[in-house]
Amino acid sequence: MYQPDASLTFDNAKTALHAGLQAIAGGQTEIDFAQVKTVDSSAVAVALAWQRAARASAASLAFRNLPENLRSLVALYDIEALIGIGNPHSAQPHH
């Protein structure tokens, strides 16, 4: 399962995007945000790109352990359904 670093912001969005796309292309169906502490709107764009890539290959993609600050941005942009937060299985912390 791919895990982004502690920060997912403009400074490293391109690197994280490519790493996540490679993971998805390799068959990964989950991305774990457990280590992510700092986000900006770039994290939302990256998550949307990952979902788009998964759907383009007819795969489902679940996000695990979304940090509250990322959830807040997703809610602000009203894109919960696009990210998968509307599905409790996708959004809840994985214990």
Rosetta blueprint (number, residue, H / E / L):
1 M L
2 Y E
3 Q L
4 P L
5 D L
6 A L
7 S E
8 L E
9 T L
10 F L
11 D L
12 N L
13 A H
14 K H
15 T H
16 A H
17 L H
18 H H
19 A H
20 G H
21 L H
22 Q H
23 A H
24 I H
25 A H
26 G L
27 G L
28 Q L
29 T L
30 E E
31 I E
32 D E
33 F L
34 A L
35 Q L
36 V L
37 K L
38 T E
39 V E
40 D L
41 S H
42 S H
43 A H
44 V H
45 A H
46 V H
47 A H
48 L H
49 A H
50 W H
51 Q H
52 R H
53 A H
54 A H
55 R H
56 A H
57 S L
58 A L
59 A L
60 S L
61 L L
62 A E
63 F E
64 R E
65 N L
66 L L
67 P L
68 E H
69 N H
70 L H
71 R H
72 S H
73 L H
74 V H
75 A H
76 L H
77 Y L
78 D L
79 I L
80 E H
81 A H
82 L H
83 I H
84 G L
85 I L
86 G L
87 N L
88 P H
89 H H
90 S H
91 A H
92 Q L
93 P L
94 H L
95 H L
